Amino acid sequence: MSEQLVVVNAENQILGRMATHIVKLLKQGKKVIVVNSEKAVISGPRSRVVQGYQLIFRVRKFQNPEKNTIKRPRNPINIVKRTVRGMLPKNKSRQTMLKNLIVYIGVPEEYKGKQMVRFEDADVKRLKGKYITVGELSKLLGGISQ
C-alpha cells in the first residue's frame, strides 16, 4: 500500500460525521493529519453534552473503586482520537490504523501551506440546533486549553 498523506481541517466540522470520513481514509491505508481539533463541534445543547462527558468520569472499577486506572479524554486531541477509535473495527489492524492518525491543536508550521480537506456533509451549517466546540468542552472538563 502506498502511504498517502491527507490533512483534514476540523474547523466547523461535526465531530461524529468527520470521524466516519477519517475512518474510511484510515481503512484505505492513508495517513491522516487532523488540524484545528479544538474547533470541531459536537451537536446538542451545551449542558447535555457536558453532562454526558462528565458522566464517564464517575465510572469506577468494581473491585477497587478508589483506584481508577481507566484514562478519560479531557483535551481536544484525545477527545477526537477517542471518537475515531470508537468507530474503528475491533481487530488487529486497529492499532496500525490508529498509528496513522495524528491530531493537532491549531495548525503546525509544516501544514500551513498544504491543501486541507473539508467534508461537506460534516459542515456545521447542517445543524439547526445548538452545539458546543471541542475546545469549550475541554475547558469545562479541566483539560489542556490553548
N, C-alpha and C positions, 0 to 999 in steps of 0.2 A: 504494500500500500504506500502510495506517495503521501507524504505528510504535508498538507496544505495548512496555511495559517488563515484563520478567519477572525477579524476584530469586530466585536459586537458592541455597539453603543447602547447602554441600558437606560439612557436618559429618556424619561417619559414613556417607558415601556412597562406593560403589565407583567409582573414577575412570573406568574404561572405560565402564561402564554409564551413569554420569551424563553422560559426554561424548556418547554416542549420543543421549540426550534433548536435550541442548543443541544438537547439530547439527540435529535436527528442528525446534527452535524457530527457529534461525537461518535455515533454509531457508524458513520461513514469513514471514520478514521482520521478526521481532521482535528487539528489543534485549534482550540477556541480560546480567545482572549476577550474577557468582558471588562469594559472600562465604564466609569461613572456608575458603579454599582450602587452608590448611595442615592442615586436619583431615580432608581426603579420604583414603581408604585405597587401597592397592594390594595385591591379593591375592598370596600366595606367601610362602615363608619369607624372613625378613629378609635373610639373606646372599645368596640367589639374586637378589632384586630389586636390591640394592645392586650386586652384580657385573654385572648386566645393564645398569644405568645407567652404571657406571664403564667398561664396555666401549666406549661411544660416545666417551669422551674419548681413547681410544688410536687412533682412526681418524685417519689423516693423508692429506694430498693426495699423489698420486704424483709430480707434477712438482716440488713444493717441500715436502718433508716437515717442514722446520723452521718454516715459516710456516703455521700452522693458522688459517685465516680463517673456518672454519665455527663458528657460535655454538652452544653446547651449553647446554641449560637446566639451571640449578642452583637457582634459587629457586622457591618454590611457585607463584608467579604464572606463570612461564614454563613450568613443568612441565605445569600444567593447560592453558595456551594451546596448547602444542605437541601435547598429546594430542588436543585438539579439532581443531586444524589438520590433523592426520593423517587425520581422518575426513571432512573437507570435500571436496567434489568439486574436481577439479583443472581449473578453468576460470576465466574472467574474473570470475565472481561471487564467487570465493573471497575476494578482498581486501575486498569490501564486507561480506561476512558476518563476516570477522574484525574489521572495524572496529565491528561491532555487539556484540562480546563484550568485556566489561570484567571483570577478575578482581581481587579484593581479598584481602589477608591480614587476617583479623578482620572485624568489621562496622563500616563507617563510620557516622558520626552520622546522615547523611541517610537511611539504610536501616534504622535500628533499629526504627522503629515500623511498617514496611511488612510486608505479607503475603509470606512466603517460601515457595517451592515446594520440596517434597521428593519424590523419586521412590521409590515403594515397592519396585519391583523392583531398585533400586540400593542398598538398605539393607545395612549391614554384617552384619545378623543372618542374611542368606542364607549367609554364609561359614561353613564348618565348620572350615577350616584356619587357618593363621597369616596375618597381614597386617602391613603397616607403613604409617604415615601419611606423607603427602607432606612434612609438616614435619620429621619424623625423617630422611627420605631427603635432604631439602635440607641439613640439618646435616651429614650424613655425606659429602655431595658437596662441601661447602665453600661452600654458598650462603648467602644472607642469611637469618637466622632472627630471629624476633621473640620 
